[in-house]
């Protein structure tokens, strides 16, 4: 878990008005905090696979642009 990444996600979450993007940022933040894909999926009412896709996009791009 990187506090800097979590802080950046929190800032991005505050700045966006796009509900889908907010949800993606939240999913990645929760994963960085140690939650499982299953737990995050239940919290956001999304399939585990969807959360996994968000996470993979974030890791692949190493930037927020990967999850947009």
Predicted model as a PDB file, atoms N, CA, C, CB and O in Angstrom, pLDDT in the B-factor column:
MODEL        1                                                                  
ATOM      1  N   UNK A   1       0.844  -1.184   0.000  1.00 55.00           N  
ATOM      2  CA  UNK A   1       0.000   0.000   0.000  1.00 55.00           C  
ATOM      3  C   UNK A   1       0.882   1.237   0.000  1.00 55.00           C  
ATOM      4  CB  UNK A   1      -0.957   0.004   1.217  1.00 55.00           C  
ATOM      5  O   UNK A   1       1.837   1.338   0.770  1.00 55.00           O  
ATOM      6  N   UNK A   2       0.550   2.166  -0.868  1.00 75.00           N  
ATOM      7  CA  UNK A   2       1.292   3.406  -0.953  1.00 75.00           C  
ATOM      8  C   UNK A   2       0.402   4.560  -0.511  1.00 75.00           C  
ATOM      9  CB  UNK A   2       1.816   3.632  -2.382  1.00 75.00           C  
ATOM     10  O   UNK A   2      -0.629   4.836  -1.123  1.00 75.00           O  
ATOM     11  N   UNK A   3       0.817   5.227   0.558  1.00 86.00           N  
ATOM     12  CA  UNK A   3       0.029   6.363   1.043  1.00 86.00           C  
ATOM     13  C   UNK A   3      -0.072   7.458  -0.005  1.00 86.00           C  
ATOM     14  CB  UNK A   3       0.639   6.927   2.319  1.00 86.00           C  
ATOM     15  O   UNK A   3      -1.100   8.127  -0.111  1.00 86.00           O  
ATOM     16  N   UNK A   4       0.991   7.644  -0.780  1.00 87.00           N  
ATOM     17  CA  UNK A   4       0.975   8.667  -1.822  1.00 87.00           C  
ATOM     18  C   UNK A   4      -0.085   8.345  -2.871  1.00 87.00           C  
ATOM     19  CB  UNK A   4       2.360   8.789  -2.482  1.00 87.00           C  
ATOM     20  O   UNK A   4      -0.823   9.228  -3.307  1.00 87.00           O  
ATOM     21  N   UNK A   5      -0.156   7.078  -3.272  1.00 87.00           N  
ATOM     22  CA  UNK A   5      -1.157   6.678  -4.258  1.00 87.00           C  
ATOM     23  C   UNK A   5      -2.564   6.859  -3.709  1.00 87.00           C  
ATOM     24  CB  UNK A   5      -0.941   5.225  -4.680  1.00 87.00           C  
ATOM     25  O   UNK A   5      -3.459   7.318  -4.419  1.00 87.00           O  
ATOM     26  N   UNK A   6      -2.756   6.503  -2.457  1.00 90.00           N  
ATOM     27  CA  UNK A   6      -4.076   6.660  -1.847  1.00 90.00           C  
ATOM     28  C   UNK A   6      -4.453   8.140  -1.763  1.00 90.00           C  
ATOM     29  CB  UNK A   6      -4.103   6.018  -0.441  1.00 90.00           C  
ATOM     30  O   UNK A   6      -5.601   8.501  -2.022  1.00 90.00           O  
ATOM     31  N   UNK A   7      -3.512   8.983  -1.408  1.00 91.00           N  
ATOM     32  CA  UNK A   7      -3.770  10.425  -1.364  1.00 91.00           C  
ATOM     33  C   UNK A   7      -4.132  10.956  -2.743  1.00 91.00           C  
ATOM     34  CB  UNK A   7      -2.547  11.174  -0.818  1.00 91.00           C  
ATOM     35  O   UNK A   7      -5.040  11.776  -2.880  1.00 91.00           O  
ATOM     36  N   UNK A   8      -3.427  10.491  -3.756  1.00 88.00           N  
ATOM     37  CA  UNK A   8      -3.724  10.923  -5.132  1.00 88.00           C  
ATOM     38  C   UNK A   8      -5.122  10.465  -5.548  1.00 88.00           C  
ATOM     39  CB  UNK A   8      -2.665  10.367  -6.119  1.00 88.00           C  
ATOM     40  O   UNK A   8      -5.860  11.216  -6.187  1.00 88.00           O  
ATOM     41  N   UNK A   9      -5.480   9.248  -5.189  1.00 90.00           N  
ATOM     42  CA  UNK A   9      -6.818   8.752  -5.501  1.00 90.00           C  
ATOM     43  C   UNK A   9      -7.887   9.553  -4.772  1.00 90.00           C  
ATOM     44  CB  UNK A   9      -6.935   7.275  -5.139  1.00 90.00           C  
ATOM     45  O   UNK A   9      -8.916   9.889  -5.358  1.00 90.00           O  
ATOM     46  N   UNK A  10      -7.654   9.860  -3.507  1.00 93.00           N  
ATOM     47  CA  UNK A  10      -8.611  10.661  -2.744  1.00 93.00           C  
ATOM     48  C   UNK A  10      -8.818  12.028  -3.399  1.00 93.00           C  
ATOM     49  CB  UNK A  10      -8.128  10.834  -1.291  1.00 93.00           C  
ATOM     50  O   UNK A  10      -9.947  12.509  -3.502  1.00 93.00           O  
ATOM     51  N   UNK A  11      -7.738  12.639  -3.833  1.00 93.00           N  
ATOM     52  CA  UNK A  11      -7.827  13.937  -4.507  1.00 93.00           C  
ATOM     53  C   UNK A  11      -8.618  13.814  -5.806  1.00 93.00           C  
ATOM     54  CB  UNK A  11      -6.419  14.497  -4.792  1.00 93.00           C  
ATOM     55  O   UNK A  11      -9.496  14.630  -6.088  1.00 93.00           O  
ATOM     56  N   UNK A  12      -8.299  12.786  -6.594  1.00 91.00           N  
ATOM     57  CA  UNK A  12      -9.008  12.574  -7.858  1.00 91.00           C  
ATOM     58  C   UNK A  12     -10.488  12.318  -7.621  1.00 91.00           C  
ATOM     59  CB  UNK A  12      -8.393  11.403  -8.627  1.00 91.00           C  
ATOM     60  O   UNK A  12     -11.336  12.781  -8.384  1.00 91.00           O  
ATOM     61  N   UNK A  13     -10.797  11.577  -6.559  1.00 94.00           N  
ATOM     62  CA  UNK A  13     -12.196  11.290  -6.237  1.00 94.00           C  
ATOM     63  C   UNK A  13     -12.953  12.566  -5.893  1.00 94.00           C  
ATOM     64  CB  UNK A  13     -12.285  10.299  -5.072  1.00 94.00           C  
ATOM     65  O   UNK A  13     -14.123  12.713  -6.250  1.00 94.00           O  
ATOM     66  N   UNK A  14     -12.300  13.476  -5.212  1.00 95.00           N  
ATOM     67  CA  UNK A  14     -12.935  14.742  -4.838  1.00 95.00           C  
ATOM     68  C   UNK A  14     -13.151  15.647  -6.048  1.00 95.00           C  
ATOM     69  CB  UNK A  14     -12.089  15.468  -3.795  1.00 95.00           C  
ATOM     70  O   UNK A  14     -14.089  16.444  -6.079  1.00 95.00           O  
ATOM     71  N   UNK A  15     -12.279  15.518  -7.040  1.00 94.00           N  
ATOM     72  CA  UNK A  15     -12.326  16.414  -8.189  1.00 94.00           C  
ATOM     73  C   UNK A  15     -13.251  15.955  -9.309  1.00 94.00           C  
ATOM     74  CB  UNK A  15     -10.961  16.582  -8.732  1.00 94.00           C  
ATOM     75  O   UNK A  15     -13.658  16.766 -10.142  1.00 94.00           O  
ATOM     76  N   UNK A  16     -13.588  14.679  -9.344  1.00 93.00           N  
ATOM     77  CA  UNK A  16     -14.413  14.194 -10.448  1.00 93.00           C  
ATOM     78  C   UNK A  16     -15.898  14.313 -10.138  1.00 93.00           C  
ATOM     79  CB  UNK A  16     -14.068  12.751 -10.765  1.00 93.00           C  
ATOM     80  O   UNK A  16     -16.331  14.174  -8.994  1.00 93.00           O  
ATOM     81  N   UNK A  17     -16.657  14.573 -11.183  1.00 95.00           N  
ATOM     82  CA  UNK A  17     -18.115  14.571 -11.047  1.00 95.00           C  
ATOM     83  C   UNK A  17     -18.702  13.356 -11.775  1.00 95.00           C  
ATOM     84  CB  UNK A  17     -18.723  15.893 -11.608  1.00 95.00           C  
ATOM     85  O   UNK A  17     -19.917  13.159 -11.784  1.00 95.00           O  
ATOM     86  N   UNK A  18     -17.846  12.560 -12.372  1.00 95.00           N  
ATOM     87  CA  UNK A  18     -18.243  11.360 -13.107  1.00 95.00           C  
ATOM     88  C   UNK A  18     -18.408  10.195 -12.131  1.00 95.00           C  
ATOM     89  CB  UNK A  18     -17.199  11.013 -14.206  1.00 95.00           C  
ATOM     90  O   UNK A  18     -17.439   9.759 -11.510  1.00 95.00           O  
ATOM     91  N   UNK A  19     -19.619   9.701 -12.000  1.00 95.00           N  
ATOM     92  CA  UNK A  19     -19.907   8.640 -11.036  1.00 95.00           C  
ATOM     93  C   UNK A  19     -19.130   7.360 -11.349  1.00 95.00           C  
ATOM     94  CB  UNK A  19     -21.404   8.345 -11.015  1.00 95.00           C  
ATOM     95  O   UNK A  19     -18.624   6.705 -10.438  1.00 95.00           O  
ATOM     96  N   UNK A  20     -19.034   7.003 -12.618  1.00 94.00           N  
ATOM     97  CA  UNK A  20     -18.301   5.788 -13.000  1.00 94.00           C  
ATOM     98  C   UNK A  20     -16.827   5.899 -12.641  1.00 94.00           C  
ATOM     99  CB  UNK A  20     -18.452   5.518 -14.502  1.00 94.00           C  
ATOM    100  O   UNK A  20     -16.230   4.962 -12.112  1.00 94.00           O  
ATOM    101  N   UNK A  21     -16.256   7.046 -12.933  1.00 93.00           N  
ATOM    102  CA  UNK A  21     -14.838   7.251 -12.645  1.00 93.00           C  
ATOM    103  C   UNK A  21     -14.596   7.246 -11.138  1.00 93.00           C  
ATOM    104  CB  UNK A  21     -14.345   8.575 -13.263  1.00 93.00           C  
ATOM    105  O   UNK A  21     -13.610   6.678 -10.669  1.00 93.00           O  
ATOM    106  N   UNK A  22     -15.491   7.877 -10.381  1.00 95.00           N  
ATOM    107  CA  UNK A  22     -15.384   7.874  -8.922  1.00 95.00           C  
ATOM    108  C   UNK A  22     -15.367   6.441  -8.402  1.00 95.00           C  
ATOM    109  CB  UNK A  22     -16.551   8.665  -8.285  1.00 95.00           C  
ATOM    110  O   UNK A  22     -14.561   6.090  -7.540  1.00 95.00           O  
ATOM    111  N   UNK A  23     -16.263   5.620  -8.936  1.00 96.00           N  
ATOM    112  CA  UNK A  23     -16.344   4.223  -8.507  1.00 96.00           C  
ATOM    113  C   UNK A  23     -15.051   3.473  -8.820  1.00 96.00           C  
ATOM    114  CB  UNK A  23     -17.532   3.525  -9.182  1.00 96.00           C  
ATOM    115  O   UNK A  23     -14.594   2.665  -8.012  1.00 96.00           O  
ATOM    116  N   UNK A  24     -14.471   3.729  -9.961  1.00 94.00           N  
ATOM    117  CA  UNK A  24     -13.212   3.072 -10.326  1.00 94.00           C  
ATOM    118  C   UNK A  24     -12.084   3.504  -9.399  1.00 94.00           C  
ATOM    119  CB  UNK A  24     -12.844   3.384 -11.783  1.00 94.00           C  
ATOM    120  O   UNK A  24     -11.296   2.678  -8.939  1.00 94.00           O  
ATOM    121  N   UNK A  25     -12.014   4.784  -9.134  1.00 94.00           N  
ATOM    122  CA  UNK A  25     -10.998   5.274  -8.188  1.00 94.00           C  
ATOM    123  C   UNK A  25     -11.188   4.616  -6.815  1.00 94.00           C  
ATOM    124  CB  UNK A  25     -11.073   6.824  -8.057  1.00 94.00           C  
ATOM    125  O   UNK A  25     -10.223   4.192  -6.179  1.00 94.00           O  
ATOM    126  N   UNK A  26     -12.425   4.542  -6.379  1.00 96.00           N  
ATOM    127  CA  UNK A  26     -12.724   3.948  -5.079  1.00 96.00           C  
ATOM    128  C   UNK A  26     -12.315   2.478  -5.047  1.00 96.00           C  
ATOM    129  CB  UNK A  26     -14.219   4.090  -4.755  1.00 96.00           C  
ATOM    130  O   UNK A  26     -11.734   2.016  -4.065  1.00 96.00           O  
ATOM    131  N   UNK A  27     -12.612   1.751  -6.107  1.00 96.00           N  
ATOM    132  CA  UNK A  27     -12.252   0.336  -6.172  1.00 96.00           C  
ATOM    133  C   UNK A  27     -10.740   0.154  -6.053  1.00 96.00           C  
ATOM    134  CB  UNK A  27     -12.760  -0.287  -7.483  1.00 96.00           C  
ATOM    135  O   UNK A  27     -10.269  -0.718  -5.323  1.00 96.00           O  
ATOM    136  N   UNK A  28      -9.993   0.971  -6.764  1.00 94.00           N  
ATOM    137  CA  UNK A  28      -8.528   0.874  -6.709  1.00 94.00           C  
ATOM    138  C   UNK A  28      -8.028   1.261  -5.320  1.00 94.00           C  
ATOM    139  CB  UNK A  28      -7.876   1.778  -7.786  1.00 94.00           C  
ATOM    140  O   UNK A  28      -7.135   0.612  -4.775  1.00 94.00           O  
ATOM    141  N   UNK A  29      -8.601   2.313  -4.753  1.00 94.00           N  
ATOM    142  CA  UNK A  29      -8.181   2.720  -3.407  1.00 94.00           C  
ATOM    143  C   UNK A  29      -8.424   1.613  -2.389  1.00 94.00           C  
ATOM    144  CB  UNK A  29      -8.920   3.989  -2.979  1.00 94.00           C  
ATOM    145  O   UNK A  29      -7.563   1.326  -1.557  1.00 94.00           O  
ATOM    146  N   UNK A  30      -9.594   0.997  -2.456  1.00 96.00           N  
ATOM    147  CA  UNK A  30      -9.902  -0.088  -1.529  1.00 96.00           C  
ATOM    148  C   UNK A  30      -8.940  -1.257  -1.713  1.00 96.00           C  
ATOM    149  CB  UNK A  30     -11.344  -0.559  -1.719  1.00 96.00           C  
ATOM    150  O   UNK A  30      -8.544  -1.899  -0.740  1.00 96.00           O  
ATOM    151  N   UNK A  31      -8.568  -1.531  -2.954  1.00 95.00           N  
ATOM    152  CA  UNK A  31      -7.611  -2.613  -3.210  1.00 95.00           C  
ATOM    153  C   UNK A  31      -6.246  -2.266  -2.620  1.00 95.00           C  
ATOM    154  CB  UNK A  31      -7.485  -2.883  -4.729  1.00 95.00           C  
ATOM    155  O   UNK A  31      -5.588  -3.119  -2.025  1.00 95.00           O  
ATOM    156  N   UNK A  32      -5.825  -1.021  -2.783  1.00 92.00           N  
ATOM    157  CA  UNK A  32      -4.557  -0.582  -2.203  1.00 92.00           C  
ATOM    158  C   UNK A  32      -4.573  -0.698  -0.678  1.00 92.00           C  
ATOM    159  CB  UNK A  32      -4.257   0.864  -2.617  1.00 92.00           C  
ATOM    160  O   UNK A  32      -3.535  -0.922  -0.055  1.00 92.00           O  
ATOM    161  N   UNK A  33      -5.745  -0.547  -0.091  1.00 94.00           N  
ATOM    162  CA  UNK A  33      -5.895  -0.652   1.358  1.00 94.00           C  
ATOM    163  C   UNK A  33      -5.948  -2.109   1.822  1.00 94.00           C  
ATOM    164  CB  UNK A  33      -7.153   0.080   1.806  1.00 94.00           C  
ATOM    165  O   UNK A  33      -5.983  -2.371   3.025  1.00 94.00           O  
ATOM    166  N   UNK A  34      -5.953  -3.055   0.887  1.00 94.00           N  
ATOM    167  CA  UNK A  34      -5.887  -4.456   1.247  1.00 94.00           C  
ATOM    168  C   UNK A  34      -7.166  -5.256   1.132  1.00 94.00           C  
ATOM    169  CB  UNK A  34      -5.419  -4.556   2.589  1.00 94.00           C  
ATOM    170  O   UNK A  34      -7.187  -6.433   1.490  1.00 94.00           O  
ATOM    171  N   UNK A  35      -8.233  -4.649   0.644  1.00 97.00           N  
ATOM    172  CA  UNK A  35      -9.492  -5.377   0.480  1.00 97.00           C  
ATOM    173  C   UNK A  35      -9.394  -6.333  -0.699  1.00 97.00           C  
ATOM    174  CB  UNK A  35     -10.668  -4.399   0.282  1.00 97.00           C  
ATOM    175  O   UNK A  35      -8.648  -6.088  -1.647  1.00 97.00           O  
ATOM    176  N   UNK A  36     -10.146  -7.415  -0.637  1.00 97.00           N  
ATOM    177  CA  UNK A  36     -10.156  -8.390  -1.724  1.00 97.00           C  
ATOM    178  C   UNK A  36     -11.076  -7.920  -2.846  1.00 97.00           C  
ATOM    179  CB  UNK A  36     -10.600  -9.772  -1.209  1.00 97.00           C  
ATOM    180  O   UNK A  36     -11.930  -7.056  -2.649  1.00 97.00           O  
ATOM    181  N   UNK A  37     -10.884  -8.506  -4.029  1.00 98.00           N  
ATOM    182  CA  UNK A  37     -11.771  -8.189  -5.156  1.00 98.00           C  
ATOM    183  C   UNK A  37     -13.217  -8.524  -4.806  1.00 98.00           C  
ATOM    184  CB  UNK A  37     -11.337  -8.958  -6.425  1.00 98.00           C  
ATOM    185  O   UNK A  37     -14.138  -7.792  -5.167  1.00 98.00           O  
ATOM    186  N   UNK A  38     -13.408  -9.635  -4.100  1.00 97.00           N  
ATOM    187  CA  UNK A  38     -14.759 -10.047  -3.719  1.00 97.00           C  
ATOM    188  C   UNK A  38     -15.405  -9.026  -2.778  1.00 97.00           C  
ATOM    189  CB  UNK A  38     -14.724 -11.431  -3.054  1.00 97.00           C  
ATOM    190  O   UNK A  38     -16.563  -8.650  -2.960  1.00 97.00           O  
ATOM    191  N   UNK A  39     -14.653  -8.586  -1.780  1.00 98.00           N  
ATOM    192  CA  UNK A  39     -15.175  -7.592  -0.828  1.00 98.00           C  
ATOM    193  C   UNK A  39     -15.531  -6.287  -1.528  1.00 98.00           C  
ATOM    194  CB  UNK A  39     -14.150  -7.323   0.281  1.00 98.00           C  
ATOM    195  O   UNK A  39     -16.585  -5.702  -1.275  1.00 98.00           O  
ATOM    196  N   UNK A  40     -14.654  -5.842  -2.401  1.00 98.00           N  
ATOM    197  CA  UNK A  40     -14.898  -4.584  -3.116  1.00 98.00           C  
ATOM    198  C   UNK A  40     -16.113  -4.725  -4.024  1.00 98.00           C  
ATOM    199  CB  UNK A  40     -13.655  -4.170  -3.943  1.00 98.00           C  
ATOM    200  O   UNK A  40     -16.951  -3.826  -4.099  1.00 98.00           O  
ATOM    201  N   UNK A  41     -16.202  -5.860  -4.714  1.00 98.00           N  
ATOM    202  CA  UNK A  41     -17.357  -6.106  -5.578  1.00 98.00           C  
ATOM    203  C   UNK A  41     -18.664  -6.060  -4.814  1.00 98.00           C  
ATOM    204  CB  UNK A  41     -17.221  -7.443  -6.263  1.00 98.00           C  
ATOM    205  O   UNK A  41     -19.652  -5.501  -5.292  1.00 98.00           O  
ATOM    206  N   UNK A  42     -18.670  -6.647  -3.628  1.00 98.00           N  
ATOM    207  CA  UNK A  42     -19.882  -6.617  -2.803  1.00 98.00           C  
ATOM    208  C   UNK A  42     -20.212  -5.199  -2.356  1.00 98.00           C  
ATOM    209  CB  UNK A  42     -19.719  -7.524  -1.580  1.00 98.00           C  
ATOM    210  O   UNK A  42     -21.375  -4.795  -2.385  1.00 98.00           O  
ATOM    211  N   UNK A  43     -19.201  -4.442  -1.943  1.00 97.00           N  
ATOM    212  CA  UNK A  43     -19.419  -3.066  -1.497  1.00 97.00           C  
ATOM    213  C   UNK A  43     -19.977  -2.181  -2.608  1.00 97.00           C  
ATOM    214  CB  UNK A  43     -18.120  -2.475  -0.977  1.00 97.00           C  
ATOM    215  O   UNK A  43     -20.821  -1.319  -2.365  1.00 97.00           O  
ATOM    216  N   UNK A  44     -19.493  -2.406  -3.839  1.00 97.00           N  
ATOM    217  CA  UNK A  44     -19.881  -1.550  -4.961  1.00 97.00           C  
ATOM    218  C   UNK A  44     -20.961  -2.166  -5.847  1.00 97.00           C  
ATOM    219  CB  UNK A  44     -18.674  -1.237  -5.796  1.00 97.00           C  
ATOM    220  O   UNK A  44     -21.356  -1.584  -6.857  1.00 97.00           O  
ATOM    221  N   UNK A  45     -21.428  -3.335  -5.460  1.00 97.00           N  
ATOM    222  CA  UNK A  45     -22.438  -4.067  -6.245  1.00 97.00           C  
ATOM    223  C   UNK A  45     -21.956  -4.310  -7.679  1.00 97.00           C  
ATOM    224  CB  UNK A  45     -23.773  -3.288  -6.265  1.00 97.00           C  
ATOM    225  O   UNK A  45     -22.680  -4.080  -8.648  1.00 97.00           O  
ATOM    226  N   UNK A  46     -20.722  -4.778  -7.779  1.00 97.00           N  
ATOM    227  CA  UNK A  46     -20.114  -5.115  -9.061  1.00 97.00           C  
ATOM    228  C   UNK A  46     -19.536  -6.522  -8.969  1.00 97.00           C  
ATOM    229  CB  UNK A  46     -19.013  -4.082  -9.455  1.00 97.00           C  
ATOM    230  O   UNK A  46     -19.253  -7.021  -7.880  1.00 97.00           O  
ATOM    231  N   UNK A  47     -19.367  -7.149 -10.120  1.00 98.00           N  
ATOM    232  CA  UNK A  47     -18.767  -8.482 -10.158  1.00 98.00           C  
ATOM    233  C   UNK A  47     -17.287  -8.394  -9.787  1.00 98.00           C  
ATOM    234  CB  UNK A  47     -18.941  -9.123 -11.561  1.00 98.00           C  
ATOM    235  O   UNK A  47     -16.623  -7.387 -10.036  1.00 98.00           O  
ATOM    236  N   UNK A  48     -16.795  -9.462  -9.194  1.00 97.00           N  
ATOM    237  CA  UNK A  48     -15.376  -9.532  -8.851  1.00 97.00           C  
ATOM    238  C   UNK A  48     -14.519  -9.291 -10.084  1.00 97.00           C  
ATOM    239  CB  UNK A  48     -15.036 -10.893  -8.225  1.00 97.00           C  
ATOM    240  O   UNK A  48     -13.480  -8.635 -10.001  1.00 97.00           O  
ATOM    241  N   UNK A  49     -14.946  -9.817 -11.226  1.00 97.00           N  
ATOM    242  CA  UNK A  49     -14.195  -9.661 -12.470  1.00 97.00           C  
ATOM    243  C   UNK A  49     -14.081  -8.192 -12.876  1.00 97.00           C  
ATOM    244  CB  UNK A  49     -14.859 -10.461 -13.590  1.00 97.00           C  
ATOM    245  O   UNK A  49     -13.045  -7.767 -13.386  1.00 97.00           O  
ATOM    246  N   UNK A  50     -15.124  -7.431 -12.654  1.00 97.00           N  
ATOM    247  CA  UNK A  50     -15.106  -6.002 -12.982  1.00 97.00           C  
ATOM    248  C   UNK A  50     -14.066  -5.280 -12.142  1.00 97.00           C  
ATOM    249  CB  UNK A  50     -16.495  -5.374 -12.765  1.00 97.00           C  
ATOM    250  O   UNK A  50     -13.309  -4.455 -12.654  1.00 97.00           O  
ATOM    251  N   UNK A  51     -14.029  -5.583 -10.871  1.00 97.00           N  
ATOM    252  CA  UNK A  51     -13.045  -4.960  -9.979  1.00 97.00           C  
ATOM    253  C   UNK A  51     -11.641  -5.367 -10.399  1.00 97.00           C  
ATOM    254  CB  UNK A  51     -13.305  -5.357  -8.503  1.00 97.00           C  
ATOM    255  O   UNK A  51     -10.718  -4.552 -10.371  1.00 97.00           O  
ATOM    256  N   UNK A  52     -11.481  -6.612 -10.782  1.00 97.00           N  
ATOM    257  CA  UNK A  52     -10.186  -7.099 -11.248  1.00 97.00           C  
ATOM    258  C   UNK A  52      -9.738  -6.352 -12.502  1.00 97.00           C  
ATOM    259  CB  UNK A  52     -10.251  -8.604 -11.525  1.00 97.00           C  
ATOM    260  O   UNK A  52      -8.555  -6.044 -12.644  1.00 97.00           O  
ATOM    261  N   UNK A  53     -10.648  -6.064 -13.394  1.00 95.00           N  
ATOM    262  CA  UNK A  53     -10.326  -5.313 -14.614  1.00 95.00           C  
ATOM    263  C   UNK A  53      -9.863  -3.902 -14.256  1.00 95.00           C  
ATOM    264  CB  UNK A  53     -11.553  -5.253 -15.564  1.00 95.00           C  
ATOM    265  O   UNK A  53      -8.881  -3.416 -14.816  1.00 95.00           O  
ATOM    266  N   UNK A  54     -10.552  -3.245 -13.337  1.00 93.00           N  
ATOM    267  CA  UNK A  54     -10.136  -1.908 -12.896  1.00 93.00           C  
ATOM    268  C   UNK A  54      -8.714  -1.958 -12.333  1.00 93.00           C  
ATOM    269  CB  UNK A  54     -11.121  -1.350 -11.829  1.00 93.00           C  
ATOM    270  O   UNK A  54      -7.877  -1.114 -12.652  1.00 93.00           O  
ATOM    271  N   UNK A  55      -8.457  -2.952 -11.498  1.00 94.00           N  
ATOM    272  CA  UNK A  55      -7.154  -3.088 -10.852  1.00 94.00           C  
ATOM    273  C   UNK A  55      -6.061  -3.355 -11.884  1.00 94.00           C  
ATOM    274  CB  UNK A  55      -7.187  -4.215  -9.809  1.00 94.00           C  
ATOM    275  O   UNK A  55      -4.994  -2.745 -11.833  1.00 94.00           O  
ATOM    276  N   UNK A  56      -6.326  -4.260 -12.813  1.00 93.00           N  
ATOM    277  CA  UNK A  56      -5.338  -4.579 -13.845  1.00 93.00           C  
ATOM    278  C   UNK A  56      -5.029  -3.365 -14.713  1.00 93.00           C  
ATOM    279  CB  UNK A  56      -5.834  -5.729 -14.719  1.00 93.00           C  
ATOM    280  O   UNK A  56      -3.875  -3.130 -15.068  1.00 93.00           O  
ATOM    281  N   UNK A  57      -6.051  -2.602 -15.051  1.00 91.00           N  
ATOM    282  CA  UNK A  57      -5.838  -1.390 -15.856  1.00 91.00           C  
ATOM    283  C   UNK A  57      -4.979  -0.394 -15.091  1.00 91.00           C  
ATOM    284  CB  UNK A  57      -7.190  -0.743 -16.243  1.00 91.00           C  
ATOM    285  O   UNK A  57      -4.089   0.232 -15.667  1.00 91.00           O  
ATOM    286  N   UNK A  58      -5.240  -0.246 -13.813  1.00 89.00           N  
ATOM    287  CA  UNK A  58      -4.461   0.669 -12.980  1.00 89.00           C  
ATOM    288  C   UNK A  58      -3.005   0.227 -12.906  1.00 89.00           C  
ATOM    289  CB  UNK A  58      -5.059   0.754 -11.568  1.00 89.00           C  
ATOM    290  O   UNK A  58      -2.099   1.049 -13.049  1.00 89.00           O  
ATOM    291  N   UNK A  59      -2.774  -1.058 -12.687  1.00 88.00           N  
ATOM    292  CA  UNK A  59      -1.413  -1.566 -12.574  1.00 88.00           C  
ATOM    293  C   UNK A  59      -0.663  -1.489 -13.902  1.00 88.00           C  
ATOM    294  CB  UNK A  59      -1.434  -2.999 -12.075  1.00 88.00           C  
ATOM    295  O   UNK A  59       0.523  -1.159 -13.930  1.00 88.00           O  
ATOM    296  N   UNK A  60      -1.344  -1.788 -14.988  1.00 86.00           N  
ATOM    297  CA  UNK A  60      -0.720  -1.789 -16.307  1.00 86.00           C  
ATOM    298  C   UNK A  60      -0.278  -0.390 -16.704  1.00 86.00           C  
ATOM    299  CB  UNK A  60      -1.681  -2.349 -17.349  1.00 86.00           C  
ATOM    300  O   UNK A  60       0.821  -0.198 -17.224  1.00 86.00           O  
ATOM    301  N   UNK A  61      -1.131   0.569 -16.456  1.00 78.00           N  
ATOM    302  CA  UNK A  61      -0.841   1.945 -16.862  1.00 78.00           C  
ATOM    303  C   UNK A  61      -0.006   2.695 -15.839  1.00 78.00           C  
ATOM    304  CB  UNK A  61      -2.126   2.690 -17.102  1.00 78.00           C  
ATOM    305  O   UNK A  61       0.634   3.693 -16.171  1.00 78.00           O  
ATOM    306  N   UNK A  62      -0.007   2.220 -14.588  1.00 64.00           N  
ATOM    307  CA  UNK A  62       0.681   2.904 -13.488  1.00 64.00           C  
ATOM    308  C   UNK A  62       0.276   4.377 -13.402  1.00 64.00           C  
ATOM    309  CB  UNK A  62       2.201   2.789 -13.660  1.00 64.00           C  
ATOM    310  O   UNK A  62       1.074   5.237 -13.030  1.00 64.00           O  
ATOM    311  N   UNK A  63      -0.945   4.635 -13.746  1.00 59.00           N  
ATOM    312  CA  UNK A  63      -1.473   5.993 -13.730  1.00 59.00           C  
ATOM    313  C   UNK A  63      -2.990   5.934 -13.666  1.00 59.00           C  
ATOM    314  CB  UNK A  63      -1.003   6.791 -14.974  1.00 59.00           C  
ATOM    315  O   UNK A  63      -3.590   4.898 -13.953  1.00 59.00           O  
ATOM    316  N   UNK A  64      -3.595   7.020 -13.297  1.00 58.00           N  
ATOM    317  CA  UNK A  64      -5.052   7.047 -13.243  1.00 58.00           C  
ATOM    318  C   UNK A  64      -5.673   6.942 -14.612  1.00 58.00           C  
ATOM    319  CB  UNK A  64      -5.526   8.300 -12.570  1.00 58.00           C  
ATOM    320  O   UNK A  64      -6.819   6.511 -14.734  1.00 58.00           O  
ATOM    321  N   UNK A  65      -4.945   7.328 -15.657  1.00 56.00           N  
ATOM    322  CA  UNK A  65      -5.485   7.255 -17.013  1.00 56.00           C  
ATOM    323  C   UNK A  65      -5.828   5.822 -17.406  1.00 56.00           C  
ATOM    324  CB  UNK A  65      -4.491   7.840 -18.008  1.00 56.00           C  
ATOM    325  O   UNK A  65      -6.668   5.595 -18.276  1.00 56.00           O  
ATOM    326  N   UNK A  66      -5.175   4.858 -16.761  1.00 52.00           N  
ATOM    327  CA  UNK A  66      -5.451   3.471 -17.073  1.00 52.00           C  
ATOM    328  C   UNK A  66      -6.829   3.013 -16.662  1.00 52.00           C  
ATOM    329  CB  UNK A  66      -4.446   2.615 -16.432  1.00 52.00           C  
ATOM    330  O   UNK A  66      -7.337   2.037 -17.214  1.00 52.00           O  
ATOM    331  N   UNK A  67      -7.457   3.691 -15.703  1.00 58.00           N  
ATOM    332  CA  UNK A  67      -8.768   3.241 -15.246  1.00 58.00           C  
ATOM    333  C   UNK A  67      -9.896   4.126 -15.738  1.00 58.00           C  
ATOM    334  CB  UNK A  67      -8.797   3.182 -13.750  1.00 58.00           C  
ATOM    335  O   UNK A  67     -11.046   3.951 -15.334  1.00 58.00           O  
ATOM    336  N   UNK A  68      -9.580   5.064 -16.596  1.00 52.00           N  
ATOM    337  CA  UNK A  68     -10.636   5.932 -17.148  1.00 52.00           C  
ATOM    338  C   UNK A  68     -11.349   5.199 -18.270  1.00 52.00           C  
ATOM    339  CB  UNK A  68     -10.045   7.282 -17.668  1.00 52.00           C  
ATOM    340  O   UNK A  68     -12.273   5.744 -18.875  1.00 52.00           O  
TER     341      UNK A  68                                                      
ENDMDL                                                                          
END                                                                             
